[in-house]
Amino acid sequence: MDIHVLHSDDRDSIDCVFHYVVPNEANAVNVNKRTALVRSSLGYRDADGALASQLLQGDGADGTITAAELAAVQAGAVYEERVTIRFNRDASSAVMRAFIRAQYAARKAETLRRLAVQLQFFGHAENT
């Protein structure tokens, strides 16, 4: 699942978790971006520092993440981002779902671009 809605407040915002597939390619110093994500400090981490999800494990319904999704997050194949979206409380359910999908699409390219920049030189080491 790309979009998980967590909750909305009593006014005009909704909290979501968005999942983006991390490209399976090398960064500027030939480290796979997924490996770099796992070994970096980026992303949501558990108490041991490992990549984790902000969602409860379950079947993917009702605000949960499937075991397969969780494994993809932990492997760095999927980057998880928590976002708060402002919306019109009077919008219909269909309009709201379309708005959330549009927000996901708008954020996806920028989030993956930012992640690529952050991981661009991860793993470089040398003696001088």
C-alpha positions in Angstrom: 0.0 0.0 0.0 1.3 3.4 -0.9 -1.0 5.4 1.3 -2.1 4.7 4.9 -4.4 7.2 6.7 -3.9 7.3 10.5 -6.3 9.8 11.8 -7.7 13.3 11.4 -8.1 16.0 14.0 -11.3 17.8 14.7 -10.5 20.7 12.4 -8.8 20.4 9.0 -5.9 18.0 9.0 -5.3 14.3 8.4 -2.2 12.3 9.3 -1.0 9.8 6.7 2.0 7.5 6.1 3.2 7.5 2.6 5.4 4.7 1.1 7.7 5.3 -1.8 9.7 2.7 -3.6 13.5 3.4 -3.3 15.3 2.9 -6.6 17.5 -0.2 -6.7 20.5 1.6 -8.0 23.9 2.9 -6.9 24.6 6.3 -5.4 27.6 8.5 -6.5 30.1 6.2 -4.6 28.6 3.0 -5.9 26.6 2.0 -2.8 23.1 0.7 -3.5 20.6 3.4 -2.4 18.6 0.8 -0.5 21.7 -0.4 1.4 22.6 3.2 2.1 19.1 3.8 3.5 19.4 0.8 5.8 22.8 1.8 7.1 22.1 5.5 7.4 20.3 7.3 10.1 17.4 8.3 7.8 13.9 7.1 8.1 11.8 6.0 11.1 13.9 3.8 13.4 13.1 1.4 16.2 14.8 1.5 19.6 17.7 -0.6 18.3 18.2 1.9 15.4 16.9 -0.4 12.7 14.4 0.8 10.0 10.9 0.3 11.2 7.3 1.3 10.4 5.1 3.8 12.2 2.2 1.4 11.5 1.2 -1.6 13.5 1.8 -4.9 11.8 -1.3 -6.6 10.5 -3.0 -7.4 7.2 -2.7 -3.9 5.6 -6.2 -2.9 6.6 -7.4 -0.6 9.3 -4.1 1.3 9.7 -1.8 -1.7 9.7 1.1 -2.8 7.6 1.5 -6.2 6.1 4.6 -8.4 6.9 5.7 -8.0 3.3 5.4 -4.2 3.4 7.3 -4.2 6.7 10.1 -6.4 5.3 10.4 -4.0 2.3 10.7 -1.0 4.7 13.3 -2.8 6.8 15.3 -3.7 3.7 15.3 -0.1 2.4 13.3 -1.0 -0.6 10.4 1.3 0.6 10.9 4.7 2.3 8.2 5.6 4.8 7.2 9.3 5.3 4.6 10.6 7.8 2.8 13.6 6.6 0.0 15.9 7.8 -2.3 17.1 5.1 -4.6 20.1 5.4 -8.0 19.7 3.8 -11.5 21.1 3.7 -13.6 19.4 6.4 -16.7 19.7 4.3 -15.3 17.8 1.3 -17.0 14.5 0.4 -15.2 11.2 0.9 -14.5 10.8 -2.8 -13.0 14.3 -3.0 -11.0 13.7 0.1 -9.5 10.4 -1.2 -8.7 12.1 -4.5 -7.0 14.9 -2.6 -4.9 12.5 -0.6 -3.8 10.7 -3.8 -2.9 14.0 -5.3 -0.8 15.0 -2.3 0.9 11.6 -2.5 1.8 12.1 -6.1 3.0 15.6 -5.5 5.3 14.6 -2.6 6.6 11.4 -4.2 9.1 12.9 -6.7 10.4 15.6 -4.2 10.8 13.1 -1.4 12.7 10.6 -3.5 14.8 13.5 -4.9 15.7 14.7 -1.4 16.5 11.1 -0.3 18.8 10.7 -3.2 20.6 13.9 -2.3 20.9 12.8 1.3 22.3 9.4 0.3 24.4 10.6 -2.6 27.8 10.1 -1.0 26.8 7.7 1.8 29.5 5.0 2.2 32.5 7.0 0.9 35.6 6.3 3.0 39.3 6.8 2.3 42.6 7.2 3.9 44.6 10.3 3.2 
